[in-house]
Amino acid sequence: MTEEKLRSMIQTAMNHRLSGLREKPDLARQIVSAAKGETITKRKLPLAAVLALILLCVTAIAYAAANWNVLSFLFAQDQQEQAAPFVQPVHAESTDGQVTLTIDSALCDGEYLAFDWTISNSQPEKAVYPYVEQFTANGVRLWTDGTDEFDQVWLTEGWEDGTFTELPEELKNTEHLDVTLIVGVYQPTVPVYVLSGTDERYPLGFDPKLALQKIEEGYLVRDGFDGWVIRDDKAEDGISVISGFHPQESDPFARTELALHFTLDVSAARAASVPLTPREEYRMDTFTARYQRAVITPIGIYLDLLLTPNDSENESAYDALYAGDARPMLTDGQGKPLKDDWPLTGESHGFDPREIHMLFPGVGVENLPDTIALSFVRQDGSGTANAVFPIEISL
Amino acid sequence: MESATAKGAASTREERLEKLVDAYQRALLRFSYAFLHDQSLAEDAVQETFMKVYRALPAWKGGSEKAWIMKIAANTCRDMLRTGWFRYVDRKAELDKLPETPVPWTEKDDTVTLAVMSLPVRMREAVLMYYFEGLSEAETAQALGISRKGVASRLRRAKDQLRQALEGKGCDWS
């Protein structure tokens, strides 16, 4: 498939299939009116959707006490009940007077640590550059998945989200976690110039001459994305873009610090976890599958499957497994899906056909049949499972 | 004199916005729908995008207009994905709830569109910009705020996934 053919196929398909979406004939006028302080047309949801959302919100409030918390971050509304008793209040807040970081609650099942966070900048016109300088539990470094994070970006107003991270192996048997989060908040000490516009000749999309000129004039020059521009005599254009780096002392920033610390008792959640006992291996025609992790915790059911080709030379060992756009799903022993929810992990691990890491949130042992399985179920409408890897549940 | 100048500038700005809305509203609506999987949210995203465009117009220095607008649209869609209530919305890609289309579509159109919409977000936005909106690799990099190498990597992985999703389903992949 050539690039041009693929582009044509996608454009044709989407332009046909999405042609029912209607433009607003007076959108420009609405925008201008809103910009001048008049009311803009708000989202028009169908009445049923509005009622459903209201119902969801009311129910969520019952669980979440109207706050953004770890349950609302991690789960859909109907998945929260099982984990709710294991949520530990944190109520941590740190501020430097302009930027405030709060954590409401946390949840740890011995496999993953999750907590919500809300970050806000009370002076949106003064964007700051937060950088997470320490994120540890019991002194061991933790990692985030690198998405939806507040660090290494220019923070204007702020937002709420959360962190969901797998514990390193050395922490998976500990009873207590002392979590420390230290964020350096970097405020420019010189006037800021934000580059915009584009120059097709330049891959970063802005005019390097203008950037250099503004640097010479004493500005901190933002590249229009998440970084800033410095003078670099060795570079062809005389500049380099700093992105994703820790600001150095030589950079024109003043640093303030946000420090949050909280302790979690993992014992209750760990005691409530139920390890499953899969078969040692599942030998198929062209590959062999082995569960690397199979456990039910208050967060959900973790199923990690490793596939190994029976013949290492066989490049199509998994073709039959993924035929029909099959994807791994939680099923009963016959391959019938138990839940069609999106897994909490899976996509974030990228697409490696040999390693499947799935976490089905909010699944409790009491709601499961005697045999469950990670099955590869076709998404072609047939509902057929290409392969079933059953685990008998014996409590 | 001062106010007359400002009034004149505002008028030009409104005319520019009108032209941009005419030129890009349809594409942005389809882009946002494929990104967010929800018609109402997509309409909101388009409205929000043009609001940001209107505010930013005076500071815009020129260049690839489409890449600039797509960047704003992608950031707007990402922000919407970050919101708490979005977690309560069914994120599965589906097309059944769309209004009736004025042009006939085939089963292949349906399959391809769903395959694109089902890609992980990072691959999806790259595919939408590069293949669907027709931006160049450099423009896509600019709009996504990543390197060209990053764009190539995302597109490569996305193409792999699309191939697996589409091959043998009425789509000639040769």
Interface residues (C-beta under 8 A of the other chain):
Chain A: M1 L6 R7 M9 I10 Q11 T12 A13 M14 N15 H16 R17 L18 S19 G20 L21 R22 E23 K24 L27 A28 Q30 I31 V32 A34 A35 I40 T41 R43 K44 L45 A49 L53 L56 C57 A60 W68 S72 F73 F75 A76 Q77 T147 D148 W159 E160 D161 V194 S196 G197 T198 D199 E200 P203 L204 G205 F206 D207 L210 F225 D226 Y322 A323 D325 D340 W342 E347 G350 F351 D380
Chain B: E14 L17 E18 V21 D22 Q25 R26 L29 R30 Y33 A34 Q39 S40 L41 A42 E43 D44 V46 Q47 F50 M51 Y54 R55 A56 A59 W60 K61 G62 G63 S64 A67 W68 D79 R82 T83 G84 W85 R87 Y88 R91 K92 L95 L98 P99 E100 T101 P102 V103 P104 W105 T106 K108 D109 D110 T111 V112 T113 A115 V116 P120 R122 V127 Y130 Y131 F132 G134 S136 A138 E139 A141 Q142 A143 G145 S147 R148 R157 K159 D160 Q161 L162 R163 Q164 A165 G168 K169 C171 W173 S174
